[in-house]
Amino acid sequence: MLRCSTIIVTYNSAASIGPCLEALSREGCEILVVDNDSQDETVQKVEEFVAWHEVRLLANDRNLGFAAAVNQGAQAATGEVLLILNPDAVAEAGAVQALIDCLAGGAGVAGGALLESNGEPARGFAFRRLPSLAALVCEAMLLNQLWPRNPINRRYRCLDADYSQQQEVEQPPGACLAIRRQVWDTLGGFDESFYPVWFEDVDLCKRLLDKGTRIVYCPTARFRHSGAHSVGQLSFHDKQVFWYQNMLRYARKHFFGLQVALLRAAILAGMFMRAMAALLGARQAPLGETLKAYWAVVREAR
């Protein structure tokens, strides 16, 4: 039987880490928590759990970002399977073994069924296709917000897929991703330039598929997931900058030059449209903060 090591990256995760660890403690896997300099009671809660369970805590004195923290945990892990799991994902009974069983069938990577509050799989998030230029342009140009079920977005987010069936997929999220240790080591783990968050998991899956690795979705590996735990703590400004900055980083790494230029133009046009909408009253933050965030994205994208 393959031995599993679960790597959980925490950042101000005191409100969610307890149920996550409690559930994992019943799954029979090694547990490593990598804390990115939390300023709340996360470390204390993990230390309390360590006293009674087999949990290892790696506490950083600064925020290394998600990719670097996972790499740190992977280096310390001893399992033949690495399960990357968000602190707000709670395993149902047998979920980890279900992932291992999927890998035993010949896959190199397996993603679990991340569940909404109603118990249904998170459609559009539990797995996706790798983003095409068209998909990212639609994201940047607000089309996916204005028309979520447009054909490009429907294909990209696999909105019409049967989530009850095990199947080969292109990109499960880093919120719940099991990977064979040998496959992980061959790739060298996450690319830490995707800092602090976003697109590191997309990049990993792209590199996996380029090497012919099979990636499967396992509907029987069920994890209750509240979602947006870490990114919900970011300011509106930082969310905009990090998202588009790492989107462009992904494009520069995997797209051709003209495609990158087209995406950059779409981001600039999208920021102009967002700025106009903010001036007309449609904004998610105070007007000054909103316009400052959009201008920061424009500077990054030039």
Secondary structure, DSSP 4 states (H G I P E B T S, - for coil): ---EEEEEEESS-TTTHHHHHHHHTTTT-EEEEEEE--SSSHHHHHHHHHTTS-EEEEEESS---HHHHHHHHHHH---SEEEEE-TTEEEPTTHHHHHHHHHHTT-SEEEEEEE-TTSSB-TTTS-BPPPPHHHHHHHHTTHHHH-TT-HHHHHHTTTTS-TTS-EE-SB--TTEEEEEHHHHHHHTS--TTS-SSSSHHHHHHHHHHHTT--EEEEEEEEEEE---TTGGGS-HHHHHHHHHHHHHHHHHHHS-HHHHHHHHHHHHHHHHHHHHHHHTT--SS-HHHHHHHHHHHHHHH-
